[in-house]
Amino acid sequence: MSDQGATEVRQRLPAARRRHQLLAVALERFAAKGYHATSMEEIAEAAGVTKPVLYQHFPSKRRLYLELLETVGGDLLTEVAKRAGSETQPYQQVLAGFRAYFRFVGEKASAFQLLFGSGARRTDEFADSIRALEDSMAATIAGFIAADIDDEHRDLLGYAIVGLAEVAGRRWVALQSGDAEKSPARPAASLDPGEGERLAVRLADLAWAGLRGLPGGAAPPRDHRDEHATQEDSTT
């Protein structure tokens, strides 16, 4: 089959599958090079389609990038809320939230890089999308804080916990990419899931040390430290 014929076959993908493929390809390109250094032509070529096909699905590079931010941000938020919400003990909710966050970073490093390492938050046209994700994440976390505190205090703690996860996640990606001093040009190809578990446990302990001291804060399950210490040891 000629190259032209192969391209025509690839172009016959159902619209939903083609859209999904284009988003996946664009995610990798944007995460590696950033928004401004990545062209629609480059994305189309990497996806094996023509530019008109790409523009049929996404009318502009800006619209494509915004949809990616919304999609991967929504995935992260959904996963954290789902995992934390599946637990009933306060400490386990904290730990489950951090585990979900760092599992996302480890398994979807390109998506995390797009959200927090690609410079999107410093670009006016995309900063609102990143802020909206952080607002939603902080509100979700704040909703799990069981303590006798006012809404402003609860809101602040939600943002603080999200900040812990984000900064630690960016540091992890940078270290794994071999460039800890500045944002990596590309996300690490693979991240050690054992390290993600250790990060989750350590940050959960840090956050819980403060949360349990709040007015009306719940005491942790008596054996929670033994439980996660065993899990951490098993990953070393």
N, C-alpha and C positions, 0 to 999 in steps of 0.2 A: 504494500500500500504506500502511496506517495505521502510526503509530509503534508501536502494540502488535503489529501483524503483523510489522513489521521486527524487533522485539525477539525475537519467537518464532522467526523464521528464524535470527537470530544464535545463539539458544540451542540450535539443532540441530547445532552444531559437534560433531564427534567429541570424546570426552572428553579425549584426549591433546592435541588441538589447542586445545581450550578451556583446559586447564590451562596450556599454554605461553603462550597469550594473556594469561591472568590474571597469570602471573608477570611477563611483560613490562610490563604496565600497572602492576603493583604496584612493580616496580623503579623506574620513572620517578617515581612518586608518593613513594615512600620516600626516594629519592635527593634529590628536590627539597625535601621538607618535614621529613624525619626520621620516626622511628617514632611518637612520641607525637602529633605534629600531623596524622598521616594516619589517617583512619578507614576501616573496611571499607566503609562506605556510599559513601565517596568513590571507592574503588577500583572497586567494583561499577558505579557510575555511569559512570566513565571507560571501563570495559570494555564498557558497554552491556548489562549483565546485572542481575538482581535480587540482593539480598543472599543469599537462600536458595541461589541458584546458586553464588555465591562460597563460601558455607559448605559446600556439597556437596564442594568440592574441598579446602578448607582449613578445618579446624574452628575455628581461631582466628587472630587477627591475629598473635599470637606465633609460631604454627606456620608461617604464611606467611612471616614475616620470617626465621625460622631457615632455612627451605628456600631462600630467596633467598641468604642468606649462604653456605650450603653449596654451592649451585649455582655462583654466580659465583666464589667462592673456588676451587672445584675446577677451573673453567675456566682461571683464571689459573695455578694450579699446574701443570696439565697442559700448558699452552702453553709455559711457561718450561722445564719438564723436557724436553719434546719437542724444542724448538729447541736447547737446550744439548746434549742427548744426541746430536743429529744431527751434531755437530762432533767432530773427533778432536784438533785442536790445542788446547792449554789456553787460550791467549788467545782463540781463536775461540769456545770454549765460553763464556767470560766475556762476550764481546761478544754472542753469540747470546742468552744469557739476558737481558741488559739490553734488547736489541732486542725480544724477545718481551714483556717487561714493559711497555715504553713503547708498544709497538704496542697492547697491551691497554688501557692508559690512554687513548691517543688515540682508539681505535675504540669503546671501551666506557666512556666517562667516567662514565656513570651507575652502572655496576657498580663502578668504582673508588671513586666517591664513597660508595656504599653501604657498602663495606668499610672505608674508611679516613677518610672525611670526614663521616660522618653521626652521629658520636657513639656508634656501637654499641659500641666498645671500652670506653667509659666507663660502660656500662650493665651491671650485674651479670648480667642474664639472657642477654646476648649476648656478653659479653667472652670467655667460654670458646671460642666459635666462632671469634672473631678470633684468639685466642691459638693455637688448634689449627692455623689456616691458617698463621700465622707460624712455628710450630714445624715444620710439614711443609715449608714453603718453605725454612727455614734448613737443615733436614736434607738436603733435595734439593741445595741449593747446596753444602753441606759435602761431599757425596759426590763432587763434581767437583774438589775441591781436591787436587791431586797434590803432596804435600809430606811430608817426614819430621817430622811433628808429632804430638802426642798427641791423643786424642779430644776432650779439653776445649778445647784450642786450636782444633781444627778446627770444633768446634761454635760457639765464640765468633765465629769469622770468618764462618761461615754467617749468623749473626744480624746481624753488622755489614754484610754485603753486602746483605741484605734491607732493613736499615734505610736504607742509602743510596738504594735504589730507591724505597722508600715515601715518604721525606721529599721527595725530588726530584719524585716524581709528584704529591704534594699541593701542592707549590709551583707546579708547572706548571699544574695545574688552577686554582689560586687566581689566578695571574697572567692566565690566559686568560679567567677569569670577571670580571676587572676589579676584584678585591678581594684583593690580595696580603697584607693585614695580618691577615685572619681567615678562618676557613673559609667558603667561599662558600655561600650559601643554595641554590644550584643548580649542577650541573656545567656546564662550558662546552658549548655546543651542538656545536662542532666544534673539534678541536685540530689544529694544523699537524703533519702527519706528518714534515716535514723537521726540526722542532724536536725531535720524539721521537727521530729518528735522531741528532741532535747530542747529546742527553742520553745516549743509549746509548753512544756513542763516548767521550764525556768521562768518564762513570762507569766504563766498562770500563778506560780508561787509568789512572784513579785506583786502582781495585781491583787491576789487574794490577801496578802499580808496587810494591804491597806483597806480593802473592802471589809474584811472581817472585823476591823476596828471601828467601823462606822456605827453611829447610834442605831441600835436595833439590828446590827449585822448578825447574820447567822454563823454559828460555829461550824467548822468543817467536819465531815465525817471523820471519826477517830482514826480510821485506817487509810485515809486517802494518801498519805505520804508513802506508806509502805507499798501501796498499790502502784503508784506511778514510779517509785524508785526502782521497783522490779522491772517495769517496762523500760525505763531508761537504761538500766544495766544490760538488758537483753539486746539493746541496739548498739552497744559499744564494742 
